[in-house]
């Protein structure tokens, strides 16, 4: 017997149908504030259905990505009907599978409930599907640490290890009332003519799962340096600065085009900067002062 759950993230509602009656709050604790009363008749971002599916790879399937990171191993194939995704919480751990249509609107999942990390795997599955599906509706999932100050969200991007979380923590130390919105995977989109940042159920290693949203006050790409220097990025430079932090399948030209169109509109609505910096309070002060100027 299956059970339906509905969640709303960044204004988008999606359905998750799981076999049996799992304790969803224990299984997905970061999703608690995103649970909602859904209807099978409303427009949904995607349908996620747990069902027995074959994990056999076809000779026609094309491997696009094979990534190993702190969230395990993910492999992505293009198939004749969409995409096939294999997830393992540990690089050599239990395998779980997703099969999706080209637009990530309907997803079949094969889940091994004997895996002790099944909750983490299910969360990752939903993150992957959500980040691809929202692109077709004007949303972008980004890798950024995000804080809120004076009613506006500020996003800090950069390569792994450049100090995104550290810089976000420095803002919280330096500026009274500054709070963390999300530490790794906020969603951004345009709503009512404004660029908005949304908290999500995914926040990297820092548990911060707030179902809140704020207008974007700025996005900054960080890099380590021996002194602090802020450089404003405009027009094409602003676009290029933010693009590497956006989630999307680069090999999918239609999806990538949608992502780029949305991003081009977004970066016109807030300041974008590059901050070469030390991990110190002066870097946070400089960053805030420069963003407030624009």
Long-range contacts (C-beta under 8 A, 24 or more apart in sequence): 2-49, 2-50, 4-38, 4-40, 5-35, 6-35, 6-36, 6-37, 6-38, 7-31, 7-34, 7-35, 7-36, 7-126, 7-201, 8-34, 8-36, 8-211, 9-34, 9-130, 9-187, 9-198, 9-200, 9-201, 9-211, 10-134, 10-139, 10-187, 10-189, 10-198, 10-200, 10-213, 11-189, 11-191, 11-198, 11-213, 12-45, 12-130, 12-133, 12-134, 12-137, 12-139, 13-38, 13-42, 13-43, 13-44, 13-45, 14-44, 14-45, 14-46, 14-47, 14-48, 14-126, 14-129, 14-130, 14-133, 15-40, 15-44, 15-46, 15-47, 15-48, 16-48, 16-126, 17-47, 17-48, 17-49, 17-50, 18-50, 18-111, 19-50, 19-51, 22-113, 26-119, 27-118, 27-119, 27-122, 28-119, 28-122, 28-123, 28-201, 29-119, 30-123, 30-201, 30-202, 30-203, 30-207, 30-209, 31-123, 31-201, 31-209, 32-209, 33-209, 33-210, 33-211, 34-200, 34-201, 34-209, 34-211, 45-105, 45-130, 45-133, 45-134, 45-137, 46-104, 46-105, 46-106, 46-107, 46-129, 46-130, 46-133, 47-105, 47-106, 47-107, 48-107, 48-109, 48-125, 48-126, 48-129, 49-106, 49-107, 49-108, 49-109, 50-108, 50-109, 50-110, 50-111, 51-108, 51-109, 51-110, 52-110, 53-97, 53-99, 53-108, 53-109, 53-110, 55-86, 55-95, 55-97, 55-110, 57-84, 64-249, 64-251, 70-205, 71-120, 71-124, 72-121, 72-124, 74-124, 74-128, 76-249, 78-251, 83-249, 85-125, 85-128, 87-121, 87-124, 87-125, 87-128, 88-121, 89-115, 89-117, 89-120, 89-121, 89-124, 90-117, 93-117, 94-121, 96-121, 96-125, 98-125, 98-128, 98-129, 100-129, 100-132, 102-252, 103-133, 103-136, 104-129, 104-132, 104-133, 104-136, 105-133, 123-201, 123-202, 126-201, 127-185, 127-201, 127-202, 130-200, 131-185, 131-247, 131-248, 132-247, 132-248, 132-249, 132-255, 134-187, 134-189, 135-248, 135-255, 135-258, 135-259, 135-262, 136-255, 136-258, 137-189, 138-189, 138-190, 138-262, 139-187, 139-188, 139-189, 139-262, 140-187, 140-188, 140-189, 140-246, 140-247, 140-248, 140-259, 140-262, 140-263, 140-266, 141-185, 141-186, 141-187, 141-200, 141-246, 141-247, 142-185, 142-186, 142-187, 142-188, 142-242, 142-245, 142-246, 142-247, 143-184, 143-185, 143-245, 143-247, 144-182, 144-184, 144-186, 144-219, 144-245, 145-180, 145-182, 145-183, 145-184, 146-180, 146-181, 146-182, 146-183, 146-186, 146-197, 146-199, 147-171, 147-172, 147-178, 147-179, 147-180, 147-181, 148-178, 148-179, 148-180, 148-181, 148-212, 148-214, 149-175, 149-177, 149-178, 149-179, 149-217, 149-288, 150-177, 150-217, 151-214, 151-215, 152-214, 152-215, 152-216, 152-217, 152-218, 153-181, 153-186, 153-196, 153-197, 153-213, 153-214, 153-215, 153-216, 153-217, 154-216, 154-217, 154-218, 154-219, 154-220, 154-288, 154-291, 155-186, 155-188, 155-197, 155-216, 155-218, 155-219, 155-220, 156-219, 156-220, 156-222, 157-219, 157-220, 157-221, 157-222, 157-241, 157-242, 157-244, 157-245, 158-221, 158-222, 158-223, 158-245, 159-223, 162-222, 162-223, 162-224, 163-222, 163-224, 163-277, 163-279, 164-222, 165-204, 165-205, 165-206, 166-279, 167-222, 167-275, 167-277, 167-279, 167-283, 167-284, 167-287, 170-279, 170-280, 170-281, 170-283, 170-284, 171-284, 171-287, 171-288, 173-281, 173-284, 174-281, 174-284, 174-285, 174-288, 175-284, 175-288, 180-206, 180-208, 181-208, 181-210, 181-212, 181-214, 182-208, 182-209, 182-210, 183-208, 188-216, 188-266, 189-262, 189-266, 190-262, 190-265, 190-266, 190-269, 194-269, 195-266, 195-269, 195-270, 216-266, 216-269, 216-270, 217-270, 217-271, 217-291, 218-270, 218-271, 218-272, 218-273, 218-291, 218-294, 219-267, 219-270, 219-271, 219-272, 219-273, 220-272, 220-273, 220-274, 220-275, 220-287, 220-291, 221-245, 221-272, 221-273, 221-274, 221-275, 222-275, 222-277, 223-274, 223-275, 223-276, 223-277, 224-276, 224-277, 224-278, 224-279, 225-276, 225-277, 225-278, 226-278, 227-276, 227-278, 228-275, 228-276, 228-277, 228-278, 228-280, 228-282, 228-283, 228-286, 229-275, 229-276, 229-277, 230-273, 230-274, 230-275, 230-286, 230-287, 230-290, 231-273, 231-274, 231-275, 231-276, 232-271, 232-272, 232-273, 232-290, 232-294, 233-272, 233-273, 233-274, 234-272, 237-272, 238-267, 238-272, 239-263, 239-264, 239-267, 241-272, 241-273, 241-274, 242-266, 242-267, 242-272
